Amino acid sequence: MYLHLGQNEIIPERRVIGIFDLDNCSYEKRTRDYLAAAEKEGVVLDIAGGNLPRSFVVADHPYHRQIVYLSQLSAAALRKRAESGKLE
């Protein structure tokens, strides 16, 4: 199955490592450090379409160790899409 992350970005569900809420996770220093390191490595894709990102998805990638997608969709909405098993 596939997961639609928003802004025409679709990834295979098997590649998803985690879906995280930016509001809750951004308080932690480790999360900020992780996102800063990913940005420095060039593996962050902002797919929020100019909107404020509400969540981030960490995914396995064939050419990188991991890739981070910043999405305008909430973590709850992405989780529901993943659990439904349907491409929305």
Secondary structure, 3 states (H helix, E strand, C coil): CEEEEECCEEEEHHHEEEEEEHHHHCCCHHHHHHHHHHHHHCCEEECCCCCCCCEEEEEECCCCCEEEEEECCCHHHHHHHHHHCCCC
